[in-house]
Amino acid sequence: MTTLAGGLQRLWGRRKSRDRTVEAELAETTATKGGPVSQEPVVVWQAANPMEAQIVKGRLQSAGIPAIVRGESMGRIYGFVYGGLAERDVLVPAPLAETAEEILSEEIDWDLDSGDSA
């Protein structure tokens, strides 16, 4: 009976130390990263077609915000450019979503005249 009790005690002792290790790793990662921040992608723009989605993605990337385009695969397979299957979502990491929305809400200066008059 003492062998069984001793074996269970050793097993329980290993489990406790492993649990402490996981807790320590969690505390360490939270401390080094400044807290648990979700990096999940967030939709910041719903484009009507693939071209609009690529333009929005390019605008975000030119501002230094990583972006991806997600859409229905059937629309891509059959080449739909309008309608529900052509719609695309532009996604950015959650911490950058607010900045991305601000960039996309800014008005664009479309003045193509560079000031050089011929």
C-alpha positions in Angstrom: 0.0 0.0 0.0 2.9 2.4 0.7 4.3 1.8 -2.7 1.0 2.8 -4.3 0.7 5.9 -2.1 4.4 6.8 -2.8 3.8 6.4 -6.5 0.7 8.6 -6.5 2.5 11.2 -4.4 5.3 11.4 -6.9 2.9 11.5 -9.8 0.9 14.3 -8.1 4.1 16.2 -7.3 5.1 16.1 -11.0 1.7 17.3 -12.1 1.8 20.2 -9.7 5.2 21.3 -10.9 4.1 21.1 -14.5 1.0 23.2 -13.6 3.3 25.7 -12.0 5.5 25.8 -15.1 2.5 26.5 -17.3 1.3 29.3 -15.0 4.9 30.7 -14.9 5.1 30.7 -18.7 1.7 32.4 -19.0 2.7 35.1 -16.5 6.0 35.5 -18.4 4.4 35.9 -21.8 1.8 38.4 -20.4 4.6 40.4 -18.7 6.8 40.5 -21.8 4.1 41.3 -24.3 2.3 43.9 -22.1 -0.8 41.8 -21.5 -2.9 39.4 -23.5 -3.6 41.3 -26.7 -5.6 39.5 -29.4 -4.0 39.4 -32.8 -7.1 38.0 -34.4 -7.9 39.6 -37.8 -10.8 42.1 -37.7 -12.9 43.1 -40.7 -12.4 46.9 -41.3 -13.9 47.1 -44.9 -16.5 45.1 -46.8 -15.7 45.6 -50.5 -18.3 45.0 -53.3 -15.7 43.4 -55.6 -12.2 42.1 -55.7 -10.7 45.3 -57.2 -12.1 47.5 -54.5 -10.7 45.1 -51.8 -7.3 45.2 -53.4 -7.3 49.0 -53.5 -8.3 49.2 -49.8 -5.6 46.6 -48.9 -3.0 48.6 -50.8 -4.0 51.8 -49.1 -3.6 50.2 -45.7 -0.3 48.6 -46.6 1.1 51.9 -47.8 0.3 53.3 -44.4 2.3 50.4 -42.8 -0.7 48.3 -41.7 -0.7 44.6 -42.7 -3.9 43.6 -44.4 -5.4 40.5 -46.0 -8.4 40.0 -48.3 -10.9 37.3 -47.6 -13.8 36.3 -49.8 -16.0 33.5 -51.1 -13.9 30.9 -53.0 -16.7 30.2 -55.5 -16.6 33.9 -56.6 -12.9 33.5 -57.2 -13.2 30.2 -59.1 -15.9 31.4 -61.4 -14.6 35.0 -61.7 -17.6 36.8 -60.4 -17.0 40.6 -60.2 -20.3 41.7 -58.9 -23.0 40.2 -56.6 -22.8 38.4 -53.3 -20.1 36.0 -54.4 -17.8 38.8 -55.5 -17.8 40.6 -52.1 -14.5 40.6 -50.2 -13.6 41.5 -46.6 -10.4 43.4 -45.8 -9.0 42.3 -42.4 -6.2 43.7 -40.2 -4.9 42.7 -36.8 -7.2 43.7 -34.0 -4.8 46.2 -32.3 -4.5 48.1 -35.6 -8.2 48.1 -36.5 -9.0 51.5 -35.1 -6.0 53.1 -36.9 -7.0 51.3 -40.1 -10.6 52.6 -39.9 -9.3 56.2 -39.3 -7.1 55.9 -42.4 -10.0 54.6 -44.5 -12.3 57.3 -43.3 -9.9 60.1 -44.4 -10.8 62.0 -47.5 -8.4 61.4 -50.4 -7.0 64.5 -52.2 -7.5 63.6 -55.8 -5.8 66.7 -57.1 -3.8 65.2 -60.0 -2.3 68.6 -61.0 1.2 68.5 -59.6 1.5 72.2 -59.9 3.6 72.1 -63.1 1.8 74.1 -65.8 3.1 73.8 -69.3 
